């Protein structure tokens, strides 16, 4: 004589019920959500539909923490993983490296220009500085295939 008991598909998925159809996690998340969204809905200006909408929006993060379970992860863990992967460490990062060879080249050009300027007379130096600070003119080609449009 054997006693038969109906078991759920996977014993690890079983959640003990605390109050009615709610397990401990769902019940706590609903209490926390109601604790901060009911006062917010009462204080929120407008008619009853606006207040209910504000209540629903305010309670949704706490409600999600109790009910959403994706790929074995609870909502808060899933949210922080998403935040870390997409916001804090995105795939395409804005990063600019310093090319040390270009920096050395710039320094050498500055030193050469300084030496050249020391050798010039005052009149040549004035003319050189004026030409250097003058904005460059862009010459456009008259041929259609070589025209540049900015």
Secondary structure, DSSP 8 states (H G I E B T S, - for coil): --------S-GGG---EEETTEEHHHHHHHHHHHHHHHHHHHHS-S-HHHHHHHHHHHHHHHHHHHH-EETTEEHHHHHHHHIIIIIIS-SS-------HHHHHHHHHHHHHHHHHHHHS-HHHHHHHHHHHHS-------SSGGG----
